[in-house]
């Protein structure tokens, strides 16, 4: 009798052999894809800060990242002066440029301010020639009548801030000039 009794066949042997490896491949592949997206910053991590970017200097002298301070690279608003240390940086040589229309020239001395650490002053010094060129080009776009008014001077300040920060971003990858100040201003 023992010989005539056969053990029942196991059902699903082939299905198990196909399904288990397929599930394992899907799980491992999905995990690998998720890890790759996370490492690329597409999920989970968001933006990663550049370790070479300048840090914001707080009133007590400590430095924090711009993200931790709640700032973009260039901040705006006088309420920030109460929270962050402002550094004023004179631009050593005055600027003299012919004005649009051949109607005269402007001569001015400038200073800038920043909330960031020594990386911004270093970048201003390192890229001084490119910054001076951009400033002179911006000044030459104005005519004497525009620069006689406060509104025209304020517009020029805004334009100078933009061109300085544009040069810094182009050359270093970060901006940092908060404001531009005229320390002398002559139009003839």
PyMOL commands that set and color helices and strands:
alter all, ss='L'
color gray80, all
select helices_A, chain A and resi 13-39+66-69+78-82+100-102+118-126+128-139+146-148+150-172
alter helices_A, ss='H'
color red, helices_A
select strands_A, chain A and resi 56-57+63-64+87-90+95-98+105-114+179-187
alter strands_A, ss='S'
color yellow, strands_A
deselect
rebuild
show_as cartoon
